[in-house]
């Protein structure tokens, strides 16, 4: 390689927020050309790497297309790679096998899943006598029940092959244990679909002894089989029992020299057991009564922007170390430590929509970085897995008069405003979900967009009139957004009947009187009844959106203690039957007995369980239905 640039292939670019600093450090090296390969492009955007990339290879993990695509790429470019690296956990064993096939420096002398499957790692470490929690692995509820009859709680439940604490839970009894098992067994990032794309993520669950004590991670460089400590990170987690990371500090400040010696010995023994050769590793441990207990090892660079803390504290370029290990070259291990640095994560335990984010704090010498991970309108969703969603982070130098205080960082976190969702509901036959909210003023543009798309004849629909309606009928308007795109899909205006007179805003009372059957109108002030005067889904919404939206709305009204929801539906197919001599009473009877079909009637009555309650003869102006409608009622309680 002497005299020419090193060509390094990065297997999976990863999330831009967390991985761009690493890629940038590699790109800054004057003698390195970066290439990228990805099998996750359908769910994880890779466009952000283009300014750093000399070439991109797209493949599938579910066949041998990686090797075929790589061979074709090298032939077309008349080149070969000098090193391969990955910092994405599920790709570690793939990178190791690819290195072996190409005759390049390998991550480990071992092959297969023992590089990342926590259960396999535990057994190897157990055989080597490494101190770690007691553990069992299971893959079915039957195995779980048999293996934990005499379990001593609390225990920790985790997937054997996931990452970022996804699906990890502290469990205190058998009831919680089975619930946590099912969550961990299928744990995945809903918008990344890693289990499908990788195809080989094990459906196994690890049950571990719970170890109490302060938590640390050891950042290590392995060069030609020899581990060299870069430093030890102090880890701070939430008290929720979900092991959500709150902050990291590098280097740790509360370990004695004797503690460091014990930790170094643990790292050396564990790395030897797993036969690491050329890689960076991230070893997590807890100190119990002065003894380090190994929690897990990741044979790749630490996540959570710990690499940025290392760079700032040690004054190194992490890319230099990555490139050296990937290409099998000697690594210059930094020996001097500068000021400690800390990253503080801003988290939300609420599933919902980001309404506002704080402006960047005023510049101060020791606040190195403030980045929001979200923007207004983003929807936070954890796929039923408890834990938190990241809102942003701040990195600062520890100590000194200009360092931000804990109180100031907490104020910054509390400045992120998140509106809770009513619920999330899958749209049939799609990967998408609806996020359902009680509409507020922040939803005005979206509501206006929906109504103008669905009701172009209603010229009076403007943000002003929509705002008046919301203020007049608090919690009466619901709105649904697409979880995958964040775009508004549907809205519903429900009239709390005790507030019926408040509809006298911009002639909405007139519309309501047309949309609601007269005998229902007579009960307009009954508090536990709700009448829906408008339900709309945009023309571009996926098929099945209306059904999912209506069912979610009915569920919510029931939880609010309502006993009846009613609305009038259009019957757009009536016109053509009317021309053939069918009158409205015959058509209504035919709908009820299945002789005629209206999609919205099928949705309201057949799918959502509504009861047809009669005909409204002068419904809202609709030529296709000849101004007729059918009132449908849902009894909820």
C-alpha positions as CSV (number, residue, x, y, z in Angstrom):
1,X,0.0,0.0,0.0
2,X,3.0,2.2,0.3
3,X,2.7,5.2,-2.0
4,X,-1.0,4.8,-2.9
5,X,-4.3,5.6,-1.2
6,X,-6.0,3.1,0.9
7,X,-9.3,1.9,-0.3
8,X,-11.7,1.1,2.5
9,X,-15.2,-0.3,2.2
10,X,-17.7,0.6,4.9
11,X,-20.4,-1.9,5.4
12,X,-23.6,0.1,6.2
13,X,-23.4,3.8,6.7
14,X,-26.0,3.9,9.5
15,X,-27.9,6.8,10.9
16,X,-26.6,10.2,9.8
17,X,-27.0,11.8,13.2
18,X,-24.8,9.3,14.9
19,X,-22.5,8.1,12.1
20,X,-21.7,11.2,10.1
21,X,-19.0,12.3,12.6
22,X,-17.2,8.9,12.1
23,X,-17.5,9.1,8.3
24,X,-16.3,12.7,8.3
25,X,-13.2,11.7,10.4
26,X,-12.4,8.9,7.9
27,X,-12.9,11.2,4.9
28,X,-10.5,13.8,6.4
29,X,-7.6,11.3,6.0
30,X,-5.5,12.4,3.0
31,X,-4.6,8.8,2.0
32,X,-8.0,7.1,2.2
33,X,-10.8,6.6,-0.3
34,X,-14.1,5.5,1.2
35,X,-16.6,3.2,-0.5
36,X,-19.9,2.1,1.0
37,X,-22.0,-1.1,0.7
38,X,-25.6,-1.4,2.0
39,X,-28.3,-3.9,2.1
40,X,-30.7,-1.6,4.0
41,X,-31.4,1.1,1.4
42,X,-35.1,0.4,1.4
43,X,-35.5,1.7,4.9
44,X,-32.3,3.5,5.9
45,X,-31.4,6.5,3.7
46,X,-27.8,6.4,2.4
47,X,-27.8,9.6,0.3
48,X,-26.1,11.5,3.0
49,X,-22.8,9.6,2.4
50,X,-22.5,10.8,-1.2
51,X,-20.1,13.7,-0.5
52,X,-17.8,11.3,1.3
53,X,-18.1,8.3,-1.0
54,X,-16.0,7.2,-4.0
55,X,-18.6,4.4,-4.8
56,X,-21.7,2.7,-3.6
57,X,-22.6,-1.0,-3.7
58,X,-26.3,-2.1,-3.1
59,X,-27.1,-5.7,-2.3
60,X,-29.4,-8.0,-0.3
61,X,-28.5,-9.8,2.9
62,X,-30.9,-12.6,2.1
63,X,-28.7,-14.1,-0.7
64,X,-25.1,-14.1,-1.9
65,X,-25.5,-10.8,-3.8
66,X,-23.0,-9.0,-1.6
67,X,-20.2,-11.1,-2.9
68,X,-21.4,-11.0,-6.5
69,X,-21.9,-7.2,-6.4
70,X,-18.5,-6.7,-4.8
71,X,-16.7,-8.8,-7.4
72,X,-18.5,-6.9,-10.2
73,X,-17.7,-3.5,-8.7
74,X,-14.0,-4.4,-8.3
75,X,-13.8,-5.7,-11.9
76,X,-15.5,-2.6,-13.3
77,X,-13.2,-0.3,-11.3
78,X,-10.1,-2.4,-11.9
79,X,-9.4,-2.2,-8.1
80,X,-9.3,-4.1,-4.9
81,X,-10.0,-3.1,-1.3
82,X,-7.4,-2.7,1.3
83,X,-9.7,-3.0,4.3
84,X,-13.4,-3.5,5.3
85,X,-15.0,-2.1,8.4
86,X,-18.4,-1.7,10.0
87,X,-19.7,0.1,13.0
88,X,-23.3,-1.3,12.6
89,X,-23.9,-4.2,15.0
90,X,-26.0,-6.6,12.8
91,X,-23.3,-6.4,10.1
92,X,-20.3,-7.4,12.2
93,X,-20.3,-11.1,11.4
94,X,-20.9,-10.3,7.7
95,X,-18.0,-8.0,7.6
96,X,-15.8,-10.5,9.3
97,X,-16.7,-13.2,6.7
98,X,-16.1,-10.8,3.8
99,X,-12.7,-9.8,5.2
100,X,-11.8,-13.5,5.3
101,X,-13.0,-14.2,1.7
102,X,-11.0,-11.3,0.4
103,X,-7.8,-12.1,2.4
104,X,-8.0,-8.9,4.4
105,X,-7.4,-8.3,8.1
106,X,-10.3,-9.8,10.1
107,X,-12.2,-8.6,13.1
108,X,-11.9,-12.0,14.8
109,X,-10.4,-15.4,14.1
110,X,-13.8,-16.8,15.1
111,X,-16.5,-17.1,12.5
112,X,-20.3,-16.9,12.5
113,X,-22.7,-15.4,15.0
114,X,-20.4,-15.7,18.0
115,X,-19.2,-12.2,17.2
116,X,-22.6,-10.6,18.0
117,X,-25.0,-13.2,19.4
118,X,-25.1,-12.4,23.1
119,X,-26.1,-16.0,24.0
120,X,-23.2,-17.5,22.1
121,X,-20.8,-14.9,23.5
122,X,-22.0,-15.6,27.0
123,X,-21.1,-19.3,26.6
124,X,-17.7,-18.6,25.2
125,X,-16.9,-16.2,28.0
126,X,-18.3,-18.7,30.6
127,X,-15.9,-21.3,29.3
128,X,-13.0,-18.9,29.6
129,X,-13.9,-18.1,33.3
130,X,-14.8,-14.4,32.6
131,X,-16.9,-12.8,35.4
132,X,-20.4,-12.2,34.1
133,X,-24.0,-12.5,35.1
134,X,-25.7,-15.9,35.3
135,X,-27.8,-16.4,32.2
136,X,-30.1,-18.7,30.3
137,X,-31.3,-18.4,26.7
138,X,-34.7,-19.4,25.4
139,X,-36.6,-19.2,22.1
140,X,-40.1,-20.2,23.0
141,X,-42.6,-19.5,25.8
142,X,-42.5,-23.2,26.7
143,X,-38.7,-23.0,27.2
144,X,-39.1,-19.8,29.2
145,X,-41.6,-21.3,31.6
146,X,-39.5,-24.4,32.1
147,X,-36.2,-22.5,32.6
148,X,-37.6,-19.9,35.0
149,X,-39.8,-21.8,37.4
150,X,-37.4,-21.0,40.2
151,X,-36.0,-17.8,38.9
152,X,-34.8,-15.2,41.4
153,X,-36.0,-11.8,40.5
154,X,-35.2,-9.2,39.3
155,X,-33.8,-10.3,36.0
156,X,-32.9,-8.6,32.8
157,X,-34.6,-9.7,29.6
158,X,-33.0,-8.8,26.2
159,X,-33.0,-10.0,22.6
160,X,-29.8,-11.9,21.7
161,X,-29.2,-10.0,18.5
162,X,-30.6,-6.5,18.7
163,X,-29.0,-3.2,19.6
164,X,-29.4,0.2,21.3
165,X,-31.1,-1.4,24.4
166,X,-34.1,-2.2,22.1
167,X,-36.4,-4.6,23.9
168,X,-34.3,-4.7,27.0
169,X,-36.2,-4.7,30.3
170,X,-35.7,-5.1,34.0
171,X,-38.3,-7.7,35.2
172,X,-39.5,-8.2,38.8
173,X,-42.0,-11.1,38.5
174,X,-43.3,-13.9,36.3
175,X,-46.1,-11.9,34.8
176,X,-43.7,-9.2,33.7
177,X,-41.3,-11.9,32.5
178,X,-43.7,-13.3,29.8
179,X,-44.7,-9.9,28.6
180,X,-41.0,-8.8,28.3
181,X,-40.2,-12.1,26.6
182,X,-42.7,-11.5,23.8
183,X,-41.4,-7.9,23.3
184,X,-37.8,-9.0,23.1
185,X,-38.5,-12.0,20.8
186,X,-39.7,-9.8,18.0
187,X,-38.0,-6.5,18.9
188,X,-37.2,-4.3,15.9
189,X,-37.0,-0.7,14.8
190,X,-40.5,-0.4,13.2
191,X,-39.2,1.9,10.4
192,X,-36.1,0.0,9.6
193,X,-37.5,-3.6,9.5
194,X,-34.1,-5.1,10.2
195,X,-35.3,-8.6,10.9
196,X,-36.7,-8.8,7.3
197,X,-33.7,-7.1,5.6
198,X,-31.0,-9.1,7.4
199,X,-33.0,-12.3,7.3
200,X,-30.8,-14.0,10.0
201,X,-31.5,-12.1,13.2
202,X,-32.2,-14.8,15.8
203,X,-35.6,-15.0,17.5
204,X,-34.0,-15.8,20.9
205,X,-34.1,-14.1,24.3
206,X,-31.5,-13.9,27.0
207,X,-32.6,-13.9,30.7
208,X,-29.8,-12.6,32.9
209,X,-29.1,-12.0,36.5
210,X,-29.5,-8.3,37.3
211,X,-26.2,-6.8,38.4
212,X,-26.4,-3.6,40.4
213,X,-23.6,-1.0,40.5
214,X,-22.2,1.9,38.5
215,X,-21.9,1.3,34.8
216,X,-19.0,1.8,32.5
217,X,-17.8,1.0,29.0
218,X,-14.3,0.3,27.9
219,X,-13.2,1.6,24.5
220,X,-10.4,-0.7,23.1
221,X,-8.3,-0.9,20.0
222,X,-7.3,-4.4,19.0
223,X,-4.3,-4.5,16.7
224,X,-2.9,-7.8,15.5
225,X,-4.7,-9.6,18.3
226,X,-3.4,-7.3,21.1
227,X,-5.9,-5.1,23.0
228,X,-5.0,-1.5,23.9
229,X,-7.3,0.6,26.1
230,X,-8.2,4.0,24.7
231,X,-10.1,4.8,27.8
232,X,-13.1,4.1,30.0
233,X,-16.5,5.8,29.7
234,X,-18.8,6.5,32.6
235,X,-22.4,5.6,31.6
236,X,-25.5,7.1,33.0
237,X,-28.9,5.4,32.5
238,X,-32.4,6.3,33.4
239,X,-34.0,4.9,36.6
240,X,-37.0,3.5,34.6
241,X,-35.7,-0.1,34.4
242,X,-35.4,0.2,30.6
243,X,-31.7,1.0,30.6
244,X,-32.2,4.1,28.4
245,X,-28.9,6.0,28.1
246,X,-29.0,9.5,29.6
247,X,-25.4,10.6,29.3
248,X,-21.8,9.4,28.7
249,X,-18.6,10.9,30.2
250,X,-15.2,10.2,28.8
251,X,-12.9,9.5,30.5
252,X,-14.6,8.2,33.6
253,X,-13.6,10.2,36.7
254,X,-14.5,7.9,39.6
255,X,-12.3,4.8,39.1
256,X,-9.2,4.1,41.1
257,X,-6.0,2.8,39.5
258,X,-6.7,-0.6,41.1
259,X,-10.2,-0.5,39.5
260,X,-8.6,0.2,36.1
261,X,-6.2,-2.7,36.5
262,X,-9.0,-5.1,37.2
263,X,-11.0,-3.8,34.3
264,X,-8.0,-4.1,32.0
265,X,-7.6,-7.7,33.1
266,X,-11.3,-8.4,32.4
267,X,-11.0,-6.9,28.9
268,X,-7.9,-8.9,28.0
269,X,-9.5,-12.2,29.1
270,X,-12.7,-11.5,27.3
271,X,-11.0,-10.4,24.1
272,X,-8.8,-13.5,24.2
273,X,-11.9,-15.7,24.5
274,X,-13.5,-14.1,21.5
275,X,-10.2,-14.1,19.5
276,X,-10.4,-10.5,18.3
277,X,-7.7,-9.6,15.8
278,X,-8.2,-6.1,14.2
279,X,-11.0,-4.0,15.4
280,X,-12.2,-1.4,17.9
281,X,-14.4,-2.8,20.7
282,X,-17.0,-1.5,23.1
283,X,-17.1,-3.5,26.3
284,X,-19.9,-2.8,28.8
285,X,-19.5,-3.6,32.5
286,X,-20.7,-2.9,36.0
287,X,-18.7,-2.6,39.2
288,X,-20.1,-4.6,42.0
289,X,-18.3,-4.3,45.3
290,X,-15.2,-3.2,43.5
291,X,-15.3,-6.2,41.1
292,X,-15.9,-5.6,37.4
293,X,-18.7,-7.8,35.9
294,X,-18.9,-8.0,32.1
295,X,-22.3,-7.1,30.7
296,X,-21.6,-7.4,27.0
297,X,-19.0,-6.9,24.3
298,X,-19.5,-5.2,20.9
299,X,-16.7,-5.8,18.4
300,X,-17.1,-2.5,16.7
301,X,-16.7,1.2,17.5
302,X,-18.8,2.5,20.4
303,X,-22.1,4.1,19.5
304,X,-23.9,7.0,21.2
305,X,-21.3,9.5,19.9
306,X,-18.7,8.2,22.4
307,X,-16.3,8.4,19.5
308,X,-16.8,12.2,19.4
309,X,-16.0,12.3,23.2
310,X,-12.8,10.3,22.5
311,X,-11.7,12.6,19.8
312,X,-12.3,15.7,21.9
313,X,-10.7,14.3,25.1
314,X,-7.7,12.6,23.5
315,X,-7.1,15.0,20.6
316,X,-7.2,12.2,18.0
317,X,-8.9,11.5,14.8
318,X,-11.0,8.4,15.3
319,X,-10.8,7.8,11.5
320,X,-7.0,7.3,11.8
321,X,-7.5,4.4,14.2
322,X,-10.4,2.9,12.2
323,X,-8.4,3.0,9.0
324,X,-5.4,1.4,10.6
325,X,-7.3,-1.5,12.2
326,X,-9.3,-2.1,8.9
327,X,-6.1,-2.3,6.9
328,X,-4.0,-4.2,9.5
329,X,-1.5,-1.4,10.0
330,X,0.1,-0.5,13.4
331,X,-2.0,1.8,15.5
332,X,-0.6,4.8,17.3
333,X,-2.3,4.7,20.7
334,X,-2.7,8.1,22.3
335,X,-1.2,8.3,25.8
336,X,-2.2,11.7,27.0
337,X,-5.7,12.7,28.1
338,X,-7.0,16.2,27.9
339,X,-10.2,17.6,29.4
340,X,-13.1,15.2,30.1
341,X,-16.2,15.6,27.8
342,X,-19.8,14.6,28.4
343,X,-22.7,14.0,26.1
344,X,-26.2,14.6,27.5
345,X,-29.1,13.1,25.6
346,X,-32.5,14.8,25.6
347,X,-35.2,12.1,25.7
348,X,-39.0,11.8,25.6
349,X,-41.0,9.1,27.1
350,X,-44.1,10.3,25.1
351,X,-45.2,8.7,21.9
352,X,-46.5,11.6,19.8
353,X,-45.8,14.6,17.7
354,X,-43.0,17.1,18.2
355,X,-44.7,20.5,18.4
356,X,-41.7,22.7,19.0
357,X,-38.0,22.5,19.7
358,X,-35.8,24.9,21.6
359,X,-33.5,27.4,19.8
360,X,-29.8,26.7,20.1
361,X,-28.5,28.0,23.4
362,X,-26.2,31.0,23.3
363,X,-22.6,30.2,22.6
364,X,-20.4,29.4,25.6
365,X,-16.8,28.2,25.7
366,X,-17.5,24.8,27.1
367,X,-20.6,23.9,25.2
368,X,-19.2,22.2,22.1
369,X,-22.3,21.0,20.4
370,X,-26.1,21.2,20.5
371,X,-28.0,19.2,17.9
372,X,-31.8,18.6,17.8
373,X,-32.6,15.1,16.4
374,X,-36.1,16.1,15.6
375,X,-38.1,19.0,14.0
376,X,-41.6,20.2,14.5
377,X,-44.0,17.7,12.9
378,X,-41.9,14.7,13.5
379,X,-43.7,11.8,15.1
380,X,-42.1,9.7,17.9
381,X,-43.1,6.1,18.0
382,X,-41.4,3.1,19.8
383,X,-43.5,0.3,18.3
384,X,-44.9,-0.7,21.7
385,X,-41.4,-1.2,23.2
386,X,-41.1,0.9,26.3
387,X,-38.2,3.2,26.6
388,X,-37.5,6.7,25.3
389,X,-37.2,8.5,22.0
390,X,-34.2,10.8,21.5
391,X,-34.9,14.4,20.9
392,X,-31.4,15.8,20.7
393,X,-28.0,16.0,22.5
394,X,-25.5,18.4,23.8
395,X,-21.7,17.8,24.2
396,X,-19.7,19.9,26.6
397,X,-16.3,20.0,28.3
398,X,-16.6,19.1,31.9
399,X,-15.5,21.6,34.5
400,X,-14.7,25.2,34.4
401,X,-16.9,28.3,35.0
402,X,-18.4,28.2,31.5
403,X,-19.7,24.6,31.6
404,X,-23.4,24.2,31.5
405,X,-25.0,23.2,34.8
406,X,-27.2,20.1,35.2
407,X,-30.2,22.4,35.7
408,X,-29.6,24.3,32.5
409,X,-29.4,21.0,30.5
410,X,-32.6,19.9,32.1
411,X,-34.3,23.1,31.1
412,X,-33.1,22.6,27.6
413,X,-34.6,19.1,27.5
414,X,-37.9,20.4,28.9
415,X,-38.1,23.0,26.1
416,X,-38.9,20.2,23.6
417,X,-42.7,20.1,23.4
418,X,-44.2,16.8,22.4
419,X,-48.0,16.3,22.0
420,X,-49.1,12.8,23.0
421,X,-50.8,10.6,20.5
422,X,-54.2,9.1,21.2
423,X,-53.0,5.9,19.6
424,X,-51.2,4.3,16.6
425,X,-53.0,1.9,14.3
426,X,-51.8,-0.2,11.4
427,X,-53.2,0.5,8.0
428,X,-54.2,-2.9,6.5
429,X,-51.9,-4.3,3.8
430,X,-49.2,-1.7,4.3
431,X,-46.2,-1.2,6.5
432,X,-47.6,2.2,7.5
433,X,-49.5,3.2,10.6
434,X,-51.8,6.0,11.5
435,X,-50.8,8.3,14.3
436,X,-54.1,9.7,15.8
437,X,-54.2,13.0,17.7
438,X,-56.7,15.5,19.2
439,X,-56.3,18.4,16.8
440,X,-54.8,21.6,18.1
441,X,-53.8,25.0,16.7
442,X,-50.5,23.4,15.5
443,X,-52.6,21.2,13.2
444,X,-54.3,24.0,11.4
445,X,-52.4,23.8,8.1
446,X,-52.8,20.0,8.0
447,X,-56.6,20.2,8.7
448,X,-57.1,22.8,6.1
449,X,-55.1,20.7,3.6
450,X,-57.3,17.7,4.3
451,X,-60.6,19.5,4.1
452,X,-59.7,21.4,0.9
453,X,-58.6,18.2,-0.8
454,X,-61.7,16.3,0.2
455,X,-64.3,19.0,0.0
456,X,-63.2,21.5,-2.7
457,X,-66.8,22.9,-2.9
458,X,-66.5,24.1,0.7
459,X,-64.9,27.4,0.0
460,X,-65.3,28.7,3.5
461,X,-62.7,26.2,4.8
462,X,-59.7,28.3,5.8
463,X,-57.3,28.2,8.7
464,X,-59.4,30.9,10.4
465,X,-62.6,29.0,10.3
466,X,-60.9,25.7,11.3
467,X,-59.4,27.5,14.3
468,X,-62.7,28.9,15.3
469,X,-64.2,25.4,15.1
470,X,-61.4,23.9,17.3
471,X,-61.8,26.6,19.9
472,X,-65.5,26.3,20.0
473,X,-65.4,22.5,20.4
474,X,-62.3,21.6,22.4
475,X,-61.2,18.0,21.8
476,X,-63.8,17.5,19.1
477,X,-61.6,17.4,16.1
478,X,-59.3,14.4,15.5
479,X,-56.5,14.2,12.9
480,X,-54.4,11.3,11.7
481,X,-50.9,11.4,10.2
482,X,-48.9,8.8,8.3
483,X,-46.3,7.5,10.7
484,X,-43.8,6.8,7.9
485,X,-44.1,10.1,6.0
486,X,-45.6,12.4,8.6
487,X,-48.2,13.6,6.1
488,X,-51.8,14.3,7.2
489,X,-54.2,11.6,6.0
490,X,-57.5,12.0,7.6
491,X,-59.6,14.2,9.9
492,X,-62.8,13.9,11.9
493,X,-65.1,16.6,13.4
494,X,-67.1,15.2,16.2
495,X,-69.7,17.3,18.0
496,X,-69.9,16.8,21.7
497,X,-73.6,17.1,21.9
498,X,-73.7,19.1,25.1
499,X,-71.8,21.7,23.2
500,X,-74.0,21.6,20.1
501,X,-74.9,25.3,20.2
502,X,-71.2,26.1,19.8
503,X,-71.5,25.0,16.2
504,X,-73.0,28.4,15.4
505,X,-69.7,29.3,13.9
506,X,-69.3,30.1,10.2
507,X,-72.6,28.3,9.4
508,X,-71.4,24.9,10.7
509,X,-74.8,24.6,12.5
510,X,-76.4,24.5,9.1
511,X,-74.1,21.8,7.9
512,X,-74.7,19.8,11.1
513,X,-78.5,20.0,10.7
514,X,-78.2,18.5,7.3
515,X,-75.7,15.8,8.3
516,X,-77.6,14.6,11.4
517,X,-80.9,12.7,11.4
518,X,-83.7,14.9,12.9
519,X,-84.5,12.4,15.7
520,X,-80.9,12.4,16.7
521,X,-80.8,16.1,16.6
522,X,-83.6,16.2,19.3
523,X,-81.1,14.6,21.7
524,X,-78.4,17.0,20.9
525,X,-77.6,18.0,24.5
526,X,-77.0,14.5,25.8
527,X,-73.4,14.6,27.1
528,X,-72.4,11.0,26.4
529,X,-73.4,11.1,22.7
530,X,-71.2,12.3,19.9
531,X,-72.2,13.1,16.3
532,X,-69.6,13.2,13.6
533,X,-70.4,15.9,11.1
534,X,-67.3,15.4,8.9
535,X,-64.9,12.5,8.4
536,X,-62.4,12.8,5.5
537,X,-59.4,11.0,4.2
538,X,-57.2,12.5,1.4
539,X,-57.5,10.9,-2.0
540,X,-53.8,9.8,-1.9
541,X,-54.2,8.0,1.4
542,X,-53.4,4.2,1.3
543,X,-56.4,1.9,0.8
544,X,-57.7,1.0,4.3
545,X,-56.9,4.4,5.8
546,X,-60.6,5.2,6.4
547,X,-61.3,1.9,8.1
548,X,-58.2,2.2,10.4
549,X,-59.1,5.8,11.2
550,X,-62.7,5.2,12.1
551,X,-61.9,2.2,14.3
552,X,-59.2,4.1,16.1
553,X,-61.6,7.1,16.7
554,X,-64.4,4.8,18.0
555,X,-61.9,3.2,20.4
556,X,-60.9,6.6,21.7
557,X,-64.5,7.8,22.1
558,X,-65.2,4.7,24.2
559,X,-62.2,5.4,26.4
560,X,-63.6,8.9,26.9
561,X,-66.8,7.4,28.3
562,X,-69.0,8.1,25.3
563,X,-71.9,5.6,24.8
564,X,-72.9,6.5,21.2
565,X,-71.2,7.9,18.1
566,X,-73.4,8.6,15.0
567,X,-72.8,10.2,11.6
568,X,-74.4,10.4,8.2
569,X,-72.7,8.9,5.2
570,X,-72.9,9.8,1.5
571,X,-74.2,7.2,-0.9
572,X,-72.5,8.2,-4.2
573,X,-73.7,5.1,-6.1
574,X,-77.4,5.9,-5.5
575,X,-77.7,8.2,-8.6
576,X,-77.1,5.5,-11.2
577,X,-79.7,3.2,-9.5
578,X,-82.2,6.0,-9.2
579,X,-82.0,6.4,-13.0
580,X,-83.0,2.8,-13.3
581,X,-86.1,3.3,-11.2
582,X,-84.9,2.5,-7.7
583,X,-86.2,4.9,-5.0
584,X,-84.3,5.9,-1.8
585,X,-86.3,3.5,0.4
586,X,-85.6,0.5,-1.9
587,X,-81.9,1.5,-2.1
588,X,-81.6,1.8,1.7
589,X,-83.2,-1.7,2.1
590,X,-80.9,-3.1,-0.6
591,X,-77.8,-1.8,1.2
592,X,-79.0,-3.3,4.4
593,X,-79.5,-6.7,2.8
594,X,-76.4,-6.7,0.5
595,X,-78.2,-6.2,-2.8
596,X,-76.4,-2.9,-3.4
597,X,-72.9,-1.9,-2.4
598,X,-71.4,1.4,-1.1
599,X,-67.8,1.2,0.1
600,X,-68.3,3.7,2.9
601,X,-71.4,1.7,4.0
602,X,-69.4,-1.5,4.0
603,X,-66.8,0.3,6.2
604,X,-69.2,1.8,8.6
605,X,-71.6,-1.1,9.0
606,X,-69.9,-4.3,8.0
607,X,-66.3,-3.5,9.2
608,X,-66.9,-1.1,12.1
609,X,-70.0,-2.6,13.5
610,X,-72.3,0.4,13.0
611,X,-76.1,0.2,12.8
612,X,-78.0,1.9,10.0
613,X,-80.6,4.3,11.6
614,X,-82.5,5.8,8.7
615,X,-82.3,8.2,5.8
616,X,-81.5,11.9,5.8
617,X,-83.4,13.3,2.8
618,X,-81.7,16.7,2.3
619,X,-78.1,15.8,3.0
620,X,-75.2,18.1,2.2
621,X,-75.2,19.0,-1.5
622,X,-74.1,15.9,-3.4
623,X,-75.5,15.2,-6.9
624,X,-74.4,11.6,-7.0
625,X,-76.3,10.7,-3.8
626,X,-79.2,13.1,-4.9
627,X,-78.7,14.9,-1.6
628,X,-79.6,11.8,0.4
629,X,-77.5,10.2,3.2
630,X,-77.8,7.3,5.7
631,X,-77.2,7.8,9.4
632,X,-75.1,5.2,11.1
633,X,-74.8,4.7,14.9
634,X,-72.2,2.9,17.0
635,X,-73.2,2.0,20.6
636,X,-70.0,2.0,22.6
637,X,-71.1,1.3,26.2
